[in-house]
Amino acid sequence: MKNIILVAGATGDLGSRLCKHLLKNGAGVRALVRAETNQEKINELRESGVEIVTVSFEDEAGLVSACKGVSCVVSVLAGLREVIVTAQSQLLQAAVQAGVPRFIPSDFCTDFTQLQAGENRNFDLRKEFQFVLETSDIRATSVFNGAFAYVLQYDIPLLDTKAMTITYYSGKADWQIDFTSLEDTAAFTARAALDNTTPRFLRIAGFQISPIELAALTGRIFGEHFELKDQGTLEQFSAYIQKVRTENPAGENQLYPQWQQMQYLYSMFAAHHLTLDNNRYPGLNWQTVETTLQEINNNKTAQNGAGI
Ligand SMILES: NC(=O)c1ccc[n+]([C@@H]2O[C@H](COP(=O)([O-])OP(=O)(O)OC[C@H]3O[C@@H](n4cnc5c(N)ncnc54)[C@H](OP(=O)(O)O)[C@@H]3O)[C@@H](O)[C@H]2O)c1
C-alpha cells in the first residue's frame, strides 16, 4: 500500500518541490491548502497528481480528517508566530488525534540547537514549537540544511558581487558555512518523509565553504579579485543587529526585516554542522558550490549585457 504524506505549505518554494519528489518516490501526496491559496498553484499541484484538501487551520475536525491514513505530516509552512507556533501546533494536534506516527516541522535552516535564545527571532519561534513537538505523542524529525544556496545570489555581505567583497567575522575566515539548494533539500526531505527510522535531527549540506575558500573560488569563476573583509567580532555584529532591531519595531511583524536577514548571516557564522547525513539515502546528487557560483556569474553577465 502507498504511504500517504500530508504536506502543509505545498504551494510554496520548498513545498512544491517536495511534492514533486514525493510523487517521484512513489508516495501518495495530500496537500493542505487554504481558501485564500493561489488557485493556479493549486491547479498545478492537482495536475501533477497531488490530492488537494482545502481546510482552515482553525477547523480542528477538518484537519483531523485530512490527517487520517497519513504516515507522515511534513510542514513546509513559512511565517511568524501565528504560523510556526500556532498553525503548526494545530496541525500537530490533529496529526496526533488521527494517529499519524511521524511529523517533520518547518525548520529547514541552520542547526538552531547550537544557538542561544535571542540570537535569531525566526529560530526562536522554531524552538518554541520544538517544545510543543517534544511533549506530543508523535515521532519528530527536523531537517537542518544550513542556508538555501540561492541566498548567495542576493549580494549579501558574505558574497557581494557589486562591491566585490567577501565579509567574515574576526577569527572566522576559515569557518565552514552550510548551504543546500532548495531542490536538494526537497529531494532529501522526501526520502526522510518516507523513512520511518529517521532520528530526531538530520543534518545536510550540499556544500560547506569558508570565506577564504569562497574568495579563492569566486576569483577563479568570476575572473576578478574579491577582497576578504574582516567585519569585526560576532559579538559586535550581534550588538549592531540588536540596535537596528530596536530602531525598527515594525520589523517585529515582518518575516524577513533587515535585522532578521542580519540574524541569518550571524547564525551562519555561529553554528554549523559537524557531521552530515547526506549519505543516508543513495542516488542524491548535491548541487555544488561551483555550479551555484557559475549560475550567479552567468546571471550577472546576462544582466550586464542587458544593461541592468
Ligand atoms: N535555510 C534557508 O536559507 C531558508 C530560506 C528561505 C526559507 N526557508 C524555510 O523553508 C521553509 C519553507 O519556506 P518557503 O520559502 O518554501 O516558503 P514560501 O514559498 O513562502 O511558502 C510558504 C507556504 O506556507 C503557506 N502559508 C503561509 N502563511 C500561512 C498561514 N498563515 N497559514 C497556512 N499556511 C500558510 C503558504 O500557503 P499559501 O499559498 O496558502 O499562502 C505557502 O504554501 C520555511 O521553514 C522557511 O523558513 C529556509
PDBQT file of the ligand as one rigid body, heavy atoms in Angstrom, charges set to zero:
ROOT
HETATM    1  N1  LIG A 401      17.512  27.929   5.115  1.00  0.00    +0.000 N 
HETATM    2  C1  LIG A 401      17.184  28.965   4.369  1.00  0.00    +0.000 C 
HETATM    3  O1  LIG A 401      18.049  29.682   3.833  1.00  0.00    +0.000 OA
HETATM    4  C2  LIG A 401      15.742  29.254   4.108  1.00  0.00    +0.000 A 
HETATM    5  C3  LIG A 401      15.375  30.300   3.228  1.00  0.00    +0.000 A 
HETATM    6  C4  LIG A 401      14.003  30.506   2.973  1.00  0.00    +0.000 A 
HETATM    7  C5  LIG A 401      13.050  29.720   3.612  1.00  0.00    +0.000 A 
HETATM    8  N2  LIG A 401      13.460  28.745   4.489  1.00  0.00    +0.000 N 
HETATM    9  C6  LIG A 401      12.495  27.901   5.199  1.00  0.00    +0.000 C 
HETATM   10  O2  LIG A 401      11.948  26.942   4.314  1.00  0.00    +0.000 OA
HETATM   11  C7  LIG A 401      10.598  26.639   4.703  1.00  0.00    +0.000 C 
HETATM   12  C8  LIG A 401       9.668  26.852   3.501  1.00  0.00    +0.000 C 
HETATM   13  O3  LIG A 401       9.830  28.184   3.051  1.00  0.00    +0.000 OA
HETATM   14  P1  LIG A 401       9.441  28.649   1.560  1.00  0.00    +0.000 P 
HETATM   15  O4  LIG A 401      10.439  29.680   1.166  1.00  0.00    +0.000 OA
HETATM   16  O5  LIG A 401       9.196  27.456   0.716  1.00  0.00    +0.000 OA
HETATM   17  O6  LIG A 401       8.078  29.406   1.858  1.00  0.00    +0.000 OA
HETATM   18  P2  LIG A 401       7.008  30.026   0.820  1.00  0.00    +0.000 P 
HETATM   19  O7  LIG A 401       7.422  29.814  -0.582  1.00  0.00    +0.000 OA
HETATM   20  O8  LIG A 401       6.760  31.422   1.278  1.00  0.00    +0.000 OA
HETATM   21  O9  LIG A 401       5.727  29.109   1.087  1.00  0.00    +0.000 OA
HETATM   22  C9  LIG A 401       5.120  29.164   2.337  1.00  0.00    +0.000 C 
HETATM   23  C10 LIG A 401       3.920  28.252   2.386  1.00  0.00    +0.000 C 
HETATM   24  O10 LIG A 401       3.328  28.477   3.663  1.00  0.00    +0.000 OA
HETATM   25  C11 LIG A 401       1.949  28.703   3.487  1.00  0.00    +0.000 C 
HETATM   26  N3  LIG A 401       1.461  29.673   4.468  1.00  0.00    +0.000 N 
HETATM   27  C12 LIG A 401       1.905  30.930   4.646  1.00  0.00    +0.000 A 
HETATM   28  N4  LIG A 401       1.203  31.521   5.637  1.00  0.00    +0.000 NA
HETATM   29  C13 LIG A 401       0.304  30.610   6.065  1.00  0.00    +0.000 A 
HETATM   30  C14 LIG A 401      -0.701  30.618   7.051  1.00  0.00    +0.000 A 
HETATM   31  N5  LIG A 401      -0.950  31.695   7.808  1.00  0.00    +0.000 N 
HETATM   32  N6  LIG A 401      -1.430  29.505   7.241  1.00  0.00    +0.000 NA
HETATM   33  C15 LIG A 401      -1.201  28.413   6.482  1.00  0.00    +0.000 A 
HETATM   34  N7  LIG A 401      -0.280  28.349   5.510  1.00  0.00    +0.000 NA
HETATM   35  C16 LIG A 401       0.470  29.451   5.312  1.00  0.00    +0.000 A 
HETATM   36  C17 LIG A 401       1.781  29.237   2.088  1.00  0.00    +0.000 C 
HETATM   37  O11 LIG A 401       0.493  28.840   1.679  1.00  0.00    +0.000 OA
HETATM   38  P3  LIG A 401      -0.494  29.783   0.846  1.00  0.00    +0.000 P 
HETATM   39  O12 LIG A 401      -0.094  29.543  -0.578  1.00  0.00    +0.000 OA
HETATM   40  O13 LIG A 401      -1.819  29.292   1.224  1.00  0.00    +0.000 OA
HETATM   41  O14 LIG A 401      -0.209  31.197   1.296  1.00  0.00    +0.000 OA
HETATM   42  C18 LIG A 401       2.876  28.529   1.322  1.00  0.00    +0.000 C 
HETATM   43  O15 LIG A 401       2.421  27.298   0.813  1.00  0.00    +0.000 OA
HETATM   44  C19 LIG A 401      10.309  27.560   5.892  1.00  0.00    +0.000 C 
HETATM   45  O16 LIG A 401      10.599  26.892   7.083  1.00  0.00    +0.000 OA
HETATM   46  C20 LIG A 401      11.303  28.690   5.709  1.00  0.00    +0.000 C 
HETATM   47  O17 LIG A 401      11.622  29.365   6.882  1.00  0.00    +0.000 OA
HETATM   48  C21 LIG A 401      14.778  28.495   4.731  1.00  0.00    +0.000 A 
ENDROOT
TORSDOF 0
